[in-house]
Amino acid sequence: MPAPDQINSASQARPEIIRCGWASAEDELYTDYHDNEWGIPVHDDDLLFEFLVLEGFQAGLSWITILRKREHFRKVFDNFDPRKVVNYSNEKIEELLQDQGIIRNKLKVNGAVQNAKAFLKIQEDFGSFDKYIWGFVGGQPVVNQWKSLKEVPPKTEISDKMSKDLKKKRLYFYRIYHLLCFYAGNRYGE
């Protein structure tokens, strides 16, 4: 799996980066995430699964909380390998629930295991999760002209269709807006 700084090296070469309002905090982790990952199209299934799991744990919390725990999540979730996560035993799940380095929520941990199962089924049915998820946008990033977060709708026709299909495929704990940004390259303010 590529490291976050290897996801899109072209993004690092931009002469000026206009940051979204939420990324203007003086937290280097947040600005690095914004500049090198946020809204940049991802086609690597392992990284897509990582985002899916992290999104699940983020529900009800701030994204910076998840970013600060991300490296530990990688360690205890076997580098977000869905082939490993799907086989987690009750003992492994209990071990995760005792780990103070992650979000210790039983529904979210079990959701990650269920999502691994659904993710692998989608890979089997479509050849890759990438092919499946990018199919919602015709394989191309959706480029919007939004100038502020206030302009971004909470949902769209695409996100409604994606959400309905993800639920049908038994994926849990995700936020459609973030999925669209990760998977479809939506950005604003640039």
Backbone as CSV, one residue per row, in Angstrom:
resi,resn,N_x,N_y,N_z,CA_x,CA_y,CA_z,C_x,C_y,C_z
1,MET,0.849,-1.183,0.000,0.000,0.000,0.000,0.888,1.236,0.000
2,PRO,0.576,2.236,-0.834,1.404,3.429,-0.869,1.251,4.246,0.407
3,ALA,2.330,4.875,0.818,2.268,5.784,1.959,1.500,7.023,1.525
4,PRO,0.881,7.745,2.485,0.105,8.931,2.118,0.887,9.927,1.275
5,ASP,2.219,10.050,1.495,2.986,11.009,0.716,3.299,10.507,-0.692
6,GLN,2.934,9.242,-0.992,3.166,8.687,-2.311,1.880,8.596,-3.134
7,ILE,0.757,8.952,-2.557,-0.530,8.795,-3.227,-0.586,9.623,-4.502
8,ASN,-0.155,10.852,-4.431,-0.185,11.696,-5.607,0.932,12.716,-5.479
9,SER,2.099,12.357,-5.928,3.239,13.250,-5.796,3.039,14.531,-6.590
10,ALA,2.196,14.486,-7.620,1.932,15.697,-8.404,1.292,16.771,-7.533
11,SER,0.499,16.341,-6.537,-0.153,17.330,-5.679,0.874,18.103,-4.864
12,GLN,2.034,17.501,-4.596,3.056,18.166,-3.814,3.792,19.210,-4.647
13,ALA,3.723,19.100,-5.957,4.454,20.005,-6.830,3.660,21.271,-7.142
14,ARG,2.441,21.357,-6.690,1.645,22.548,-6.960,2.296,23.771,-6.342
15,PRO,2.362,24.873,-7.082,3.031,26.061,-6.563,2.307,26.677,-5.364
16,GLU,0.994,26.665,-5.388,0.235,27.245,-4.283,-0.963,26.359,-3.998
17,ILE,-1.150,26.058,-2.747,-2.293,25.250,-2.351,-3.272,26.143,-1.610
18,ILE,-4.487,26.175,-2.110,-5.543,26.915,-1.435,-6.260,25.912,-0.553
19,ARG,-6.198,26.109,0.747,-6.766,25.145,1.682,-8.214,25.456,2.019
20,CYS,-8.947,24.376,2.230,-10.308,24.488,2.723,-10.261,25.082,4.130
21,GLY,-11.339,25.733,4.524,-11.395,26.367,5.834,-11.115,25.418,6.989
22,TRP,-11.581,24.190,6.889,-11.386,23.229,7.972,-9.929,22.818,8.123
23,ALA,-9.114,23.036,7.103,-7.713,22.621,7.149,-6.793,23.768,7.537
24,SER,-7.343,24.902,7.902,-6.502,26.051,8.206,-5.957,26.015,9.629
25,ALA,-6.346,25.000,10.381,-5.830,24.860,11.736,-4.315,24.714,11.690
26,GLU,-3.684,25.013,12.776,-2.227,24.961,12.799,-1.736,23.563,13.159
27,ASP,-2.422,22.568,12.692,-2.036,21.182,12.942,-1.413,20.625,11.671
28,GLU,-0.139,20.337,11.713,0.588,19.871,10.533,0.000,18.584,9.965
29,LEU,-0.474,17.714,10.836,-1.076,16.464,10.386,-2.305,16.745,9.525
30,TYR,-3.116,17.698,9.965,-4.334,18.053,9.241,-4.016,18.696,7.892
31,THR,-3.080,19.651,7.889,-2.765,20.314,6.626,-2.078,19.356,5.656
32,ASP,-1.233,18.458,6.162,-0.602,17.465,5.300,-1.657,16.545,4.686
33,TYR,-2.608,16.136,5.504,-3.704,15.299,5.006,-4.470,16.054,3.911
34,HIS,-4.824,17.292,4.176,-5.563,18.085,3.202,-4.782,18.222,1.890
35,ASP,-3.520,18.572,2.012,-2.721,18.870,0.825,-2.385,17.631,0.001
36,ASN,-2.303,16.468,0.630,-1.812,15.283,-0.063,-2.812,14.151,-0.213
37,GLU,-3.972,14.255,0.441,-4.934,13.158,0.348,-6.369,13.597,0.070
38,TRP,-6.805,14.668,0.699,-8.203,15.076,0.617,-8.629,15.323,-0.822
39,GLY,-9.618,14.578,-1.265,-10.193,14.808,-2.582,-9.317,14.368,-3.743
40,ILE,-8.211,13.701,-3.463,-7.342,13.224,-4.532,-7.796,11.816,-4.903
41,PRO,-8.104,11.585,-6.161,-8.620,10.282,-6.567,-7.727,9.119,-6.119
42,VAL,-8.362,8.082,-5.615,-7.666,6.893,-5.130,-8.184,5.692,-5.912
43,HIS,-7.265,4.864,-6.387,-7.643,3.668,-7.140,-7.070,2.391,-6.537
44,ASP,-6.359,2.493,-5.459,-5.751,1.342,-4.801,-6.764,0.730,-3.826
45,ASP,-7.145,-0.525,-4.064,-8.166,-1.153,-3.226,-7.790,-1.192,-1.753
46,ASP,-6.520,-1.421,-1.441,-6.118,-1.465,-0.035,-6.313,-0.106,0.632
47,LEU,-5.962,0.954,-0.076,-6.145,2.298,0.481,-7.633,2.651,0.557
48,LEU,-8.403,2.216,-0.409,-9.854,2.447,-0.360,-10.449,1.750,0.858
49,PHE,-9.985,0.536,1.155,-10.481,-0.164,2.339,-10.049,0.565,3.612
50,GLU,-8.831,1.058,3.628,-8.370,1.832,4.792,-9.296,3.017,5.046
51,PHE,-9.597,3.773,4.006,-10.490,4.916,4.173,-11.875,4.477,4.642
52,LEU,-12.364,3.384,4.116,-13.674,2.882,4.524,-13.681,2.550,6.013
53,VAL,-12.648,1.870,6.488,-12.562,1.520,7.906,-12.416,2.774,8.764
54,LEU,-11.519,3.663,8.377,-11.314,4.876,9.163,-12.576,5.727,9.214
55,GLU,-13.286,5.816,8.093,-14.557,6.541,8.074,-15.537,5.936,9.066
56,GLY,-15.551,4.614,9.143,-16.435,3.949,10.096,-16.124,4.337,11.522
57,PHE,-14.863,4.417,11.844,-14.475,4.779,13.205,-14.654,6.268,13.466
58,GLN,-14.677,7.058,12.416,-14.821,8.504,12.572,-16.241,8.912,12.937
59,ALA,-17.226,8.101,12.616,-18.635,8.457,12.858,-18.816,9.013,14.273
60,GLY,-19.280,10.251,14.350,-19.530,10.898,15.633,-18.314,11.580,16.238
61,LEU,-17.179,11.492,15.577,-15.943,12.089,16.083,-15.355,13.024,15.027
62,SER,-14.343,13.766,15.403,-13.684,14.629,14.424,-12.674,13.818,13.621
63,TRP,-12.451,14.233,12.386,-11.521,13.523,11.520,-10.089,13.613,12.054
64,ILE,-9.747,14.725,12.690,-8.395,14.867,13.234,-8.144,13.821,14.317
65,THR,-9.169,13.443,15.055,-9.023,12.383,16.056,-8.584,11.087,15.382
66,ILE,-9.194,10.781,14.249,-8.854,9.566,13.510,-7.453,9.672,12.914
67,LEU,-7.130,10.824,12.342,-5.798,10.999,11.765,-4.708,10.795,12.809
68,ARG,-4.935,11.272,14.016,-3.939,11.115,15.081,-3.762,9.659,15.497
69,LYS,-4.766,8.832,15.265,-4.707,7.416,15.630,-4.438,6.507,14.425
70,ARG,-4.310,7.089,13.264,-4.239,6.330,12.023,-3.111,5.300,11.996
71,GLU,-1.923,5.697,12.397,-0.793,4.769,12.358,-1.026,3.582,13.281
72,HIS,-1.621,3.819,14.429,-1.903,2.707,15.339,-3.015,1.821,14.768
73,PHE,-4.014,2.435,14.163,-5.043,1.652,13.476,-4.394,0.724,12.442
74,ARG,-3.468,1.268,11.660,-2.786,0.452,10.648,-2.120,-0.762,11.283
75,LYS,-1.462,-0.526,12.390,-0.740,-1.602,13.064,-1.700,-2.692,13.551
76,VAL,-2.737,-2.307,14.263,-3.612,-3.315,14.887,-4.632,-3.899,13.913
77,PHE,-4.886,-3.234,12.801,-5.793,-3.755,11.775,-5.011,-4.335,10.585
78,ASP,-3.834,-4.870,10.862,-3.056,-5.582,9.843,-2.926,-4.793,8.550
79,ASN,-2.547,-3.521,8.683,-2.389,-2.640,7.518,-3.663,-2.563,6.674
80,PHE,-4.786,-2.724,7.321,-6.090,-2.646,6.649,-6.200,-3.652,5.500
81,ASP,-5.677,-4.816,5.707,-5.791,-5.880,4.707,-7.144,-6.560,4.909
82,PRO,-8.100,-6.362,3.992,-9.433,-6.931,4.199,-9.415,-8.458,4.273
83,ARG,-8.428,-9.082,3.645,-8.323,-10.546,3.688,-7.960,-11.038,5.081
84,LYS,-7.315,-10.196,5.855,-7.006,-10.531,7.250,-8.137,-10.096,8.174
85,VAL,-8.641,-8.897,7.972,-9.682,-8.352,8.847,-10.932,-9.228,8.827
86,VAL,-11.290,-9.768,7.677,-12.492,-10.594,7.560,-12.417,-11.840,8.446
87,ASN,-11.212,-12.278,8.768,-11.031,-13.489,9.564,-10.790,-13.223,11.048
88,TYR,-11.031,-12.008,11.507,-10.806,-11.704,12.916,-11.704,-12.566,13.796
89,SER,-11.081,-13.185,14.760,-11.802,-14.028,15.723,-12.413,-13.154,16.815
90,ASN,-13.246,-13.764,17.634,-13.811,-13.052,18.788,-12.693,-12.567,19.706
91,GLU,-11.622,-13.354,19.829,-10.491,-12.975,20.666,-9.791,-11.730,20.109
92,LYS,-9.600,-11.687,18.802,-8.967,-10.528,18.170,-9.855,-9.295,18.341
93,ILE,-11.141,-9.462,18.166,-12.071,-8.343,18.349,-12.013,-7.837,19.785
94,GLU,-11.976,-8.743,20.746,-11.874,-8.343,22.156,-10.559,-7.622,22.419
95,GLU,-9.485,-8.099,21.793,-8.179,-7.440,21.922,-8.262,-6.009,21.394
96,LEU,-8.902,-5.819,20.258,-9.071,-4.476,19.701,-9.889,-3.584,20.627
97,LEU,-10.904,-4.155,21.236,-11.768,-3.379,22.128,-11.040,-2.930,23.396
98,GLN,-9.922,-3.554,23.703,-9.121,-3.176,24.868,-7.967,-2.247,24.507
99,ASP,-7.753,-2.008,23.223,-6.614,-1.223,22.748,-6.924,0.270,22.837
100,GLN,-6.215,0.959,23.708,-6.460,2.384,23.913,-5.984,3.259,22.756
101,GLY,-5.262,2.680,21.815,-4.758,3.447,20.688,-5.760,3.625,19.563
102,ILE,-6.925,2.964,19.669,-7.967,3.109,18.644,-9.261,3.551,19.320
103,ILE,-10.295,3.704,18.533,-11.635,3.995,19.053,-12.226,2.651,19.474
104,ARG,-12.489,2.497,20.747,-12.931,1.201,21.272,-14.457,1.140,21.332
105,ASN,-15.043,0.927,20.190,-16.493,0.850,20.076,-16.822,-0.490,19.414
106,LYS,-17.569,-1.315,20.122,-17.853,-2.673,19.641,-18.574,-2.668,18.290
107,LEU,-19.544,-1.778,18.118,-20.263,-1.719,16.842,-19.324,-1.349,15.693
108,LYS,-18.404,-0.434,15.949,-17.481,0.000,14.899,-16.448,-1.083,14.581
109,VAL,-15.953,-1.762,15.599,-14.997,-2.847,15.351,-15.680,-3.966,14.569
110,ASN,-16.859,-4.362,15.019,-17.606,-5.396,14.287,-17.980,-4.917,12.891
111,GLY,-18.273,-3.621,12.758,-18.579,-3.048,11.448,-17.398,-3.149,10.500
112,ALA,-16.180,-2.965,11.022,-14.978,-3.082,10.182,-14.830,-4.507,9.658
113,VAL,-15.133,-5.494,10.507,-15.051,-6.899,10.090,-16.129,-7.189,9.039
114,GLN,-17.343,-6.719,9.275,-18.428,-6.898,8.304,-18.104,-6.195,6.996
115,ASN,-17.528,-4.990,7.084,-17.169,-4.260,5.877,-16.091,-4.989,5.081
116,ALA,-15.181,-5.664,5.772,-14.162,-6.453,5.071,-14.834,-7.558,4.267
117,LYS,-15.813,-8.201,4.871,-16.547,-9.272,4.180,-17.261,-8.720,2.940
118,ALA,-17.959,-7.617,3.110,-18.686,-7.001,1.992,-17.713,-6.486,0.926
119,PHE,-16.618,-5.909,1.361,-15.590,-5.379,0.459,-15.036,-6.495,-0.422
120,LEU,-14.708,-7.628,0.190,-14.172,-8.763,-0.563,-15.196,-9.319,-1.547
121,LYS,-16.465,-9.322,-1.152,-17.530,-9.780,-2.046,-17.646,-8.844,-3.251
122,ILE,-17.541,-7.549,-3.015,-17.582,-6.579,-4.110,-16.390,-6.795,-5.034
123,GLN,-15.201,-7.029,-4.470,-14.035,-7.316,-5.306,-14.276,-8.550,-6.171
124,GLU,-14.856,-9.561,-5.568,-15.153,-10.799,-6.295,-16.144,-10.541,-7.428
125,ASP,-17.177,-9.782,-7.148,-18.238,-9.536,-8.129,-17.829,-8.571,-9.241
126,PHE,-16.981,-7.596,-8.920,-16.652,-6.532,-9.878,-15.202,-6.567,-10.356
127,GLY,-14.392,-7.427,-9.782,-12.979,-7.477,-10.140,-12.117,-6.631,-9.228
128,SER,-12.675,-5.542,-8.715,-12.004,-4.688,-7.726,-13.043,-3.766,-7.104
129,PHE,-12.745,-3.307,-5.890,-13.620,-2.322,-5.263,-13.526,-1.012,-6.037
130,ASP,-12.331,-0.717,-6.524,-12.101,0.487,-7.323,-13.056,0.545,-8.515
131,LYS,-13.145,-0.536,-9.243,-14.025,-0.574,-10.421,-15.481,-0.350,-10.009
132,TYR,-15.870,-0.966,-8.903,-17.247,-0.811,-8.397,-17.537,0.640,-8.013
133,ILE,-16.694,1.203,-7.142,-17.012,2.517,-6.575,-16.881,3.625,-7.621
134,TRP,-15.893,3.510,-8.505,-15.732,4.514,-9.547,-16.813,4.393,-10.613
135,GLY,-17.495,3.267,-10.650,-18.600,3.100,-11.592,-19.732,4.082,-11.352
136,PHE,-19.850,4.573,-10.123,-20.909,5.530,-9.815,-20.689,6.881,-10.490
137,VAL,-19.449,7.162,-10.869,-19.130,8.447,-11.506,-18.512,8.240,-12.888
138,GLY,-18.815,7.104,-13.497,-18.334,6.839,-14.843,-16.826,6.726,-14.952
139,GLY,-16.159,6.409,-13.841,-14.719,6.218,-13.857,-13.904,7.502,-13.852
140,GLN,-14.560,8.646,-13.763,-13.867,9.934,-13.811,-14.187,10.766,-12.574
141,PRO,-13.218,11.550,-12.087,-13.499,12.432,-10.956,-14.607,13.428,-11.293
142,VAL,-15.389,13.742,-10.305,-16.401,14.788,-10.425,-15.717,16.083,-10.014
143,VAL,-15.648,17.017,-10.931,-14.986,18.283,-10.638,-16.063,19.341,-10.459
144,ASN,-16.149,19.842,-9.250,-17.137,20.872,-8.930,-16.453,22.222,-8.833
145,GLN,-17.222,23.255,-8.849,-16.686,24.609,-8.778,-17.058,25.300,-7.472
146,TRP,-17.286,24.523,-6.430,-17.647,25.099,-5.139,-16.498,25.913,-4.581
147,LYS,-16.842,27.038,-4.003,-15.829,27.928,-3.436,-15.811,27.880,-1.917
148,SER,-16.863,27.332,-1.322,-16.904,27.249,0.143,-17.675,26.011,0.553
149,LEU,-17.449,25.609,1.793,-18.123,24.445,2.343,-19.640,24.642,2.353
150,LYS,-20.090,25.873,2.478,-21.527,26.168,2.502,-22.216,25.789,1.196
151,GLU,-21.468,25.773,0.113,-22.032,25.443,-1.192,-22.169,23.940,-1.416
152,VAL,-21.451,23.152,-0.640,-21.425,21.707,-0.846,-22.717,21.100,-0.309
153,PRO,-23.478,20.435,-1.154,-24.729,19.834,-0.688,-24.433,18.635,0.220
154,PRO,-25.304,18.353,1.189,-25.079,17.214,2.074,-25.190,15.873,1.357
155,LYS,-25.890,15.882,0.243,-26.008,14.669,-0.564,-26.341,15.078,-1.991
156,THR,-26.122,14.134,-2.898,-26.420,14.367,-4.303,-27.134,13.131,-4.839
157,GLU,-27.547,13.200,-6.075,-28.163,12.032,-6.706,-27.176,10.858,-6.723
158,ILE,-25.906,11.159,-7.009,-24.880,10.114,-7.027,-24.689,9.533,-5.630
159,SER,-24.608,10.402,-4.630,-24.371,9.902,-3.275,-25.554,9.074,-2.777
160,ASP,-26.771,9.474,-3.149,-27.946,8.680,-2.758,-27.898,7.290,-3.391
161,LYS,-27.529,7.244,-4.664,-27.436,5.963,-5.364,-26.334,5.096,-4.753
162,MET,-25.183,5.717,-4.478,-24.065,5.005,-3.872,-24.444,4.474,-2.490
163,SER,-25.058,5.319,-1.687,-25.444,4.927,-0.337,-26.413,3.749,-0.344
164,LYS,-27.408,3.826,-1.205,-28.398,2.751,-1.296,-27.730,1.436,-1.692
165,ASP,-26.810,1.501,-2.638,-26.148,0.282,-3.097,-25.176,-0.256,-2.045
166,LEU,-24.458,0.618,-1.353,-23.546,0.176,-0.295,-24.319,-0.515,0.831
167,LYS,-25.464,0.031,1.177,-26.294,-0.600,2.217,-26.786,-1.964,1.744
168,LYS,-27.191,-2.031,0.499,-27.655,-3.296,-0.073,-26.543,-4.350,-0.027
169,LYS,-25.316,-3.891,-0.187,-24.169,-4.795,-0.162,-23.636,-5.003,1.254
170,ARG,-24.344,-4.461,2.242,-24.071,-4.668,3.671,-22.791,-3.993,4.173
171,LEU,-22.503,-2.812,3.644,-21.418,-1.994,4.180,-22.014,-1.021,5.189
172,TYR,-21.292,-0.808,6.282,-21.804,0.010,7.381,-20.807,1.081,7.782
173,PHE,-21.312,2.081,8.504,-20.495,3.140,9.090,-19.643,3.867,8.057
174,TYR,-20.259,4.619,7.224,-19.538,5.447,6.272,-20.334,6.731,6.095
175,ARG,-19.646,7.769,5.679,-20.319,9.029,5.372,-20.155,9.255,3.883
176,ILE,-21.260,9.344,3.202,-21.239,9.439,1.748,-20.413,10.620,1.259
177,TYR,-20.495,11.770,1.912,-19.729,12.910,1.417,-18.239,12.591,1.416
178,HIS,-17.751,12.003,2.507,-16.330,11.658,2.546,-15.994,10.587,1.524
179,LEU,-16.880,9.624,1.340,-16.618,8.597,0.340,-16.501,9.215,-1.043
180,LEU,-17.387,10.143,-1.360,-17.301,10.800,-2.657,-15.983,11.552,-2.798
181,CYS,-15.535,12.180,-1.723,-14.266,12.914,-1.793,-13.096,11.962,-1.970
182,PHE,-13.104,10.853,-1.245,-12.010,9.893,-1.364,-12.048,9.188,-2.712
183,TYR,-13.219,8.780,-3.124,-13.325,7.902,-4.270,-13.537,8.659,-5.576
184,ALA,-14.133,9.797,-5.514,-14.452,10.486,-6.758,-13.673,11.781,-6.953
185,GLY,-12.807,12.104,-6.011,-11.931,13.256,-6.214,-12.616,14.587,-6.064
186,ASN,-13.697,14.679,-5.320,-14.358,15.955,-5.116,-13.493,16.843,-4.232
187,ARG,-13.311,18.070,-4.650,-12.597,19.062,-3.837,-13.309,20.388,-4.015
188,TYR,-13.122,21.265,-3.067,-13.597,22.625,-3.261,-12.506,23.551,-2.787
189,GLY,-12.562,24.788,-3.213,-11.605,25.788,-2.770,-10.310,25.790,-3.568
190,GLU,-10.241,24.999,-4.638,-9.015,24.999,-5.444,-9.349,25.328,-6.879
